[in-house]
Every structure is written in C-alpha cells, then in structure tokens.
Amino acid sequence: MDVRRTIGWNLRRLRVDRGLSQERLALEAEIDRSYVGRVERGRENVTVATLEALARVLSVNVSELFADVDSNGGRPPSLRSGRKRKVV
C-alpha cells in the first residue's frame, strides 16, 4: 500500500473511532470536507501542516497517520448516516 493510501486508511479509522463525520473533522481542522474525502481515498498529497491539523483534531500524534495497515483487515467501517439523536 502506498503512503497516501496508508494515511487515508488511518485517517478514516481514527475519525470513525472517534465518531466524527468528515464534515466535523474538516470544520475543526479548518479544511474543506471534500478534501478530507480525497485524503481518505488516497487521492491527495497532504502537506505537513494539514497532517498536523488533522492529528490535532483527532488527538493523536502525526505518526499515527503513518501506522502500518493490515490490508487483510478489511476497510475501516463507515459512520451511520443521518443525524445523531440528541441526548436529553
């Protein structure tokens, strides 16, 4: 797996683990939502500044985005679509 796909894979895994939508991650990292999607699909060459912003929002070290991926493990899951229920 190439580095861009590894970063995208880890980004999606970490984002979903934290229950963040692409839109929420992009908003908090101050980048475009469609850019986050392209990064997750391995279609973008990400700058160090963008990696730092994404890692900050995800509360991880930038090195987590470069972690080895088990390609036999299957694609990281998606978040359930739709709005989340409000907790009263």
mmCIF file of the C-alpha atoms, coordinates in Angstrom:
data_MODEL
# 
_entry.id   MODEL 
# 
loop_
_atom_site.group_PDB 
_atom_site.id 
_atom_site.type_symbol 
_atom_site.label_atom_id 
_atom_site.label_alt_id 
_atom_site.label_comp_id 
_atom_site.label_asym_id 
_atom_site.label_entity_id 
_atom_site.label_seq_id 
_atom_site.pdbx_PDB_ins_code 
_atom_site.Cartn_x 
_atom_site.Cartn_y 
_atom_site.Cartn_z 
_atom_site.occupancy 
_atom_site.B_iso_or_equiv 
_atom_site.pdbx_formal_charge 
_atom_site.auth_seq_id 
_atom_site.auth_comp_id 
_atom_site.auth_asym_id 
_atom_site.auth_atom_id 
_atom_site.pdbx_PDB_model_num 
ATOM 1  C CA . MET A 1 1  ? 0.000   0.000  0.000  1.00 0.00 ? 1  MET A CA 1 
ATOM 2  C CA . ASP A 1 2  ? 1.419   3.425  -0.901 1.00 0.00 ? 2  ASP A CA 1 
ATOM 3  C CA . VAL A 1 3  ? 1.857   6.183  1.685  1.00 0.00 ? 3  VAL A CA 1 
ATOM 4  C CA . ARG A 1 4  ? -1.137  8.255  0.536  1.00 0.00 ? 4  ARG A CA 1 
ATOM 5  C CA . ARG A 1 5  ? -3.459  5.256  0.888  1.00 0.00 ? 5  ARG A CA 1 
ATOM 6  C CA . THR A 1 6  ? -1.928  4.394  4.285  1.00 0.00 ? 6  THR A CA 1 
ATOM 7  C CA . ILE A 1 7  ? -2.583  7.933  5.539  1.00 0.00 ? 7  ILE A CA 1 
ATOM 8  C CA . GLY A 1 8  ? -6.135  7.829  4.178  1.00 0.00 ? 8  GLY A CA 1 
ATOM 9  C CA . TRP A 1 9  ? -6.837  4.436  5.716  1.00 0.00 ? 9  TRP A CA 1 
ATOM 10 C CA . ASN A 1 10 ? -5.576  5.542  9.135  1.00 0.00 ? 10 ASN A CA 1 
ATOM 11 C CA . LEU A 1 11 ? -7.367  8.879  8.918  1.00 0.00 ? 11 LEU A CA 1 
ATOM 12 C CA . ARG A 1 12 ? -10.692 7.178  8.259  1.00 0.00 ? 12 ARG A CA 1 
ATOM 13 C CA . ARG A 1 13 ? -10.102 4.575  11.006 1.00 0.00 ? 13 ARG A CA 1 
ATOM 14 C CA . LEU A 1 14 ? -9.237  7.232  13.587 1.00 0.00 ? 14 LEU A CA 1 
ATOM 15 C CA . ARG A 1 15 ? -12.085 9.530  12.520 1.00 0.00 ? 15 ARG A CA 1 
ATOM 16 C CA . VAL A 1 16 ? -14.690 6.766  12.728 1.00 0.00 ? 16 VAL A CA 1 
ATOM 17 C CA . ASP A 1 17 ? -13.293 5.518  16.071 1.00 0.00 ? 17 ASP A CA 1 
ATOM 18 C CA . ARG A 1 18 ? -13.939 8.998  17.451 1.00 0.00 ? 18 ARG A CA 1 
ATOM 19 C CA . GLY A 1 19 ? -17.397 9.245  15.912 1.00 0.00 ? 19 GLY A CA 1 
ATOM 20 C CA . LEU A 1 20 ? -16.510 12.256 13.753 1.00 0.00 ? 20 LEU A CA 1 
ATOM 21 C CA . SER A 1 21 ? -18.037 12.885 10.356 1.00 0.00 ? 21 SER A CA 1 
ATOM 22 C CA . GLN A 1 22 ? -15.820 14.086 7.525  1.00 0.00 ? 22 GLN A CA 1 
ATOM 23 C CA . GLU A 1 23 ? -17.624 17.401 7.784  1.00 0.00 ? 23 GLU A CA 1 
ATOM 24 C CA . ARG A 1 24 ? -16.941 17.800 11.526 1.00 0.00 ? 24 ARG A CA 1 
ATOM 25 C CA . LEU A 1 25 ? -13.282 16.800 11.113 1.00 0.00 ? 25 LEU A CA 1 
ATOM 26 C CA . ALA A 1 26 ? -12.854 19.255 8.242  1.00 0.00 ? 26 ALA A CA 1 
ATOM 27 C CA . LEU A 1 27 ? -14.560 22.066 10.150 1.00 0.00 ? 27 LEU A CA 1 
ATOM 28 C CA . GLU A 1 28 ? -12.386 21.632 13.229 1.00 0.00 ? 28 GLU A CA 1 
ATOM 29 C CA . ALA A 1 29 ? -9.196  21.238 11.146 1.00 0.00 ? 29 ALA A CA 1 
ATOM 30 C CA . GLU A 1 30 ? -10.211 24.273 9.043  1.00 0.00 ? 30 GLU A CA 1 
ATOM 31 C CA . ILE A 1 31 ? -10.029 22.430 5.717  1.00 0.00 ? 31 ILE A CA 1 
ATOM 32 C CA . ASP A 1 32 ? -12.606 21.567 3.058  1.00 0.00 ? 32 ASP A CA 1 
ATOM 33 C CA . ARG A 1 33 ? -14.796 18.494 3.615  1.00 0.00 ? 33 ARG A CA 1 
ATOM 34 C CA . SER A 1 34 ? -14.280 17.227 0.085  1.00 0.00 ? 34 SER A CA 1 
ATOM 35 C CA . TYR A 1 35 ? -10.523 17.420 0.675  1.00 0.00 ? 35 TYR A CA 1 
ATOM 36 C CA . VAL A 1 36 ? -10.885 15.100 3.689  1.00 0.00 ? 36 VAL A CA 1 
ATOM 37 C CA . GLY A 1 37 ? -12.721 12.613 1.468  1.00 0.00 ? 37 GLY A CA 1 
ATOM 38 C CA . ARG A 1 38 ? -9.976  12.737 -1.148 1.00 0.00 ? 38 ARG A CA 1 
ATOM 39 C CA . VAL A 1 39 ? -7.313  12.238 1.531  1.00 0.00 ? 39 VAL A CA 1 
ATOM 40 C CA . GLU A 1 40 ? -9.194  9.223  2.897  1.00 0.00 ? 40 GLU A CA 1 
ATOM 41 C CA . ARG A 1 41 ? -9.323  7.746  -0.617 1.00 0.00 ? 41 ARG A CA 1 
ATOM 42 C CA . GLY A 1 42 ? -5.570  8.314  -1.077 1.00 0.00 ? 42 GLY A CA 1 
ATOM 43 C CA . ARG A 1 43 ? -6.082  10.848 -3.883 1.00 0.00 ? 43 ARG A CA 1 
ATOM 44 C CA . GLU A 1 44 ? -4.256  13.820 -2.295 1.00 0.00 ? 44 GLU A CA 1 
ATOM 45 C CA . ASN A 1 45 ? -0.665  14.618 -1.397 1.00 0.00 ? 45 ASN A CA 1 
ATOM 46 C CA . VAL A 1 46 ? -1.186  16.018 2.070  1.00 0.00 ? 46 VAL A CA 1 
ATOM 47 C CA . THR A 1 47 ? 1.028   18.781 3.462  1.00 0.00 ? 47 THR A CA 1 
ATOM 48 C CA . VAL A 1 48 ? 2.683   18.500 6.849  1.00 0.00 ? 48 VAL A CA 1 
ATOM 49 C CA . ALA A 1 49 ? 0.559   21.406 8.098  1.00 0.00 ? 49 ALA A CA 1 
ATOM 50 C CA . THR A 1 50 ? -2.632  19.564 7.102  1.00 0.00 ? 50 THR A CA 1 
ATOM 51 C CA . LEU A 1 51 ? -1.430  16.348 8.761  1.00 0.00 ? 51 LEU A CA 1 
ATOM 52 C CA . GLU A 1 52 ? -0.743  18.331 11.933 1.00 0.00 ? 52 GLU A CA 1 
ATOM 53 C CA . ALA A 1 53 ? -4.216  19.902 11.851 1.00 0.00 ? 53 ALA A CA 1 
ATOM 54 C CA . LEU A 1 54 ? -5.926  16.540 11.341 1.00 0.00 ? 54 LEU A CA 1 
ATOM 55 C CA . ALA A 1 55 ? -3.854  14.883 14.083 1.00 0.00 ? 55 ALA A CA 1 
ATOM 56 C CA . ARG A 1 56 ? -4.656  17.749 16.477 1.00 0.00 ? 56 ARG A CA 1 
ATOM 57 C CA . VAL A 1 57 ? -8.396  17.328 15.947 1.00 0.00 ? 57 VAL A CA 1 
ATOM 58 C CA . LEU A 1 58 ? -8.101  13.545 16.335 1.00 0.00 ? 58 LEU A CA 1 
ATOM 59 C CA . SER A 1 59 ? -5.903  13.969 19.459 1.00 0.00 ? 59 SER A CA 1 
ATOM 60 C CA . VAL A 1 60 ? -3.138  11.743 18.091 1.00 0.00 ? 60 VAL A CA 1 
ATOM 61 C CA . ASN A 1 61 ? 0.486   12.126 17.135 1.00 0.00 ? 61 ASN A CA 1 
ATOM 62 C CA . VAL A 1 62 ? 1.068   12.662 13.404 1.00 0.00 ? 62 VAL A CA 1 
ATOM 63 C CA . SER A 1 63 ? 2.951   9.351  13.340 1.00 0.00 ? 63 SER A CA 1 
ATOM 64 C CA . GLU A 1 64 ? -0.390  7.534  13.947 1.00 0.00 ? 64 GLU A CA 1 
ATOM 65 C CA . LEU A 1 65 ? -1.412  8.504  10.408 1.00 0.00 ? 65 LEU A CA 1 
ATOM 66 C CA . PHE A 1 66 ? 1.588   6.565  9.054  1.00 0.00 ? 66 PHE A CA 1 
ATOM 67 C CA . ALA A 1 67 ? 0.975   3.360  11.057 1.00 0.00 ? 67 ALA A CA 1 
ATOM 68 C CA . ASP A 1 68 ? 1.246   0.090  9.148  1.00 0.00 ? 68 ASP A CA 1 
ATOM 69 C CA . VAL A 1 69 ? -2.076  -1.122 7.805  1.00 0.00 ? 69 VAL A CA 1 
ATOM 70 C CA . ASP A 1 70 ? -3.219  -4.732 7.854  1.00 0.00 ? 70 ASP A CA 1 
ATOM 71 C CA . SER A 1 71 ? -4.578  -4.975 4.325  1.00 0.00 ? 71 SER A CA 1 
ATOM 72 C CA . ASN A 1 72 ? -6.318  -8.251 5.246  1.00 0.00 ? 72 ASN A CA 1 
ATOM 73 C CA . GLY A 1 73 ? -8.314  -6.500 7.974  1.00 0.00 ? 73 GLY A CA 1 
ATOM 74 C CA . GLY A 1 74 ? -10.901 -5.032 5.618  1.00 0.00 ? 74 GLY A CA 1 
ATOM 75 C CA . ARG A 1 75 ? -11.814 -1.438 5.002  1.00 0.00 ? 75 ARG A CA 1 
ATOM 76 C CA . PRO A 1 76 ? -12.448 0.744  8.051  1.00 0.00 ? 76 PRO A CA 1 
ATOM 77 C CA . PRO A 1 77 ? -16.200 0.988  8.704  1.00 0.00 ? 77 PRO A CA 1 
ATOM 78 C CA . SER A 1 78 ? -18.372 3.975  7.888  1.00 0.00 ? 78 SER A CA 1 
ATOM 79 C CA . LEU A 1 79 ? -20.282 6.028  10.376 1.00 0.00 ? 79 LEU A CA 1 
ATOM 80 C CA . ARG A 1 80 ? -24.026 5.507  10.435 1.00 0.00 ? 80 ARG A CA 1 
ATOM 81 C CA . SER A 1 81 ? -25.597 8.099  8.169  1.00 0.00 ? 81 SER A CA 1 
ATOM 82 C CA . GLY A 1 82 ? -28.067 10.705 9.326  1.00 0.00 ? 82 GLY A CA 1 
ATOM 83 C CA . ARG A 1 83 ? -28.183 12.965 12.292 1.00 0.00 ? 83 ARG A CA 1 
ATOM 84 C CA . LYS A 1 84 ? -27.269 11.771 15.734 1.00 0.00 ? 84 LYS A CA 1 
ATOM 85 C CA . ARG A 1 85 ? -30.008 11.705 18.325 1.00 0.00 ? 85 ARG A CA 1 
ATOM 86 C CA . LYS A 1 86 ? -29.923 14.406 20.937 1.00 0.00 ? 86 LYS A CA 1 
ATOM 87 C CA . VAL A 1 87 ? -29.254 13.211 24.450 1.00 0.00 ? 87 VAL A CA 1 
ATOM 88 C CA . VAL A 1 88 ? -31.742 14.763 26.848 1.00 0.00 ? 88 VAL A CA 1 
# 
